Amino acid sequence: MPLDEQLSRGFVLLPRLLDAAGTAAVGEAAEAVLARVTKKASEGVADVTVWPDGHRLEQVDGTTVHWEPDARPPAVRSLAPVTHLHPALDALWTDDRITGPIRRIVNSERLGPFTSKLNFKRAGVGSEFRWHQDYPYWYCCAGPDARDVATAMIFLDDVTTDNGALEIVPGSHLAGPAPRDRSEPTGLLVDTARTDVSGAVTVEAPAGSVLMFPGLIVHRSGPNRTARDRRSLLLCFQPAGRPELPALPYRAERLADLP
Ligand SMILES: O=C(O)CCC(=O)C(=O)O
């Protein structure tokens, strides 16, 4: 599908943007960072937070280690932000193959980083991401500037329906912030009783593909019950010159501005 047509439905999939060697190099960097950070966390130097929904987070080396809630032995769900921890990850911020199409979504010639994340979605234990937009969380930190943030999600493994592919509601970004589920402790998830997700499409893709979408797109992903990891690196871009997410305090009271 041509880029303009993809942009109008709110997301862009660029199959195999990275070749096998390039994808493997990013995967090796991801595993090296994970090993380093979890070793430090195991030495007891991390600050620990437990979310209202029971998820455990540890801060170490300028990243947040988010543990899978129910994995035995323990497994990491995500690290964020993460690109500062390895040059091979950091180099992707200026990769033209990614920044070219992202400029179209962010609508800015000059781009800067907002934040980055590694989602591990490990074989057998990677848990679900419930229906959400990225926007409400970012809005609590960045205010209205959060509208201009878009993500490039680089798949480090083949993505299939059964290992937790993303499901996206085409065009959902055009409706603005979706009604949130008030019965759920984070206050950040989409209320599917008041938001139509029936037109969702599942994005399957080979390793090395890159999926791009704005913060207002409604999406989810299921658990990974297969024997294959489904790792991804997310780079969230914004117009250049704005503060990055880690420098912005989370102000939960801003949620009152949103439906
Ligand atoms: O990795 C996934 O499956 C979900 C990504 C996502 O929606 C997120 O990190 O907010």
PDBQT file of the ligand as one rigid body, heavy atoms in Angstrom, charges set to zero:
ROOT
HETATM    1  O1  LIG A 301       4.756  -4.484  22.408  1.00  0.00    +0.000 OA
HETATM    2  C1  LIG A 301       3.524  -4.503  22.376  1.00  0.00    +0.000 C 
HETATM    3  O2  LIG A 301       2.926  -5.501  22.049  1.00  0.00    +0.000 OA
HETATM    4  C2  LIG A 301       2.690  -3.327  22.760  1.00  0.00    +0.000 C 
HETATM    5  C3  LIG A 301       3.368  -2.038  22.642  1.00  0.00    +0.000 C 
HETATM    6  C4  LIG A 301       2.569  -0.953  23.280  1.00  0.00    +0.000 C 
HETATM    7  O3  LIG A 301       1.418  -0.781  22.996  1.00  0.00    +0.000 OA
HETATM    8  C5  LIG A 301       3.212  -0.108  24.258  1.00  0.00    +0.000 C 
HETATM    9  O4  LIG A 301       4.379  -0.356  24.607  1.00  0.00    +0.000 OA
HETATM   10  O5  LIG A 301       2.545   0.841  24.738  1.00  0.00    +0.000 OA
ENDROOT
TORSDOF 0
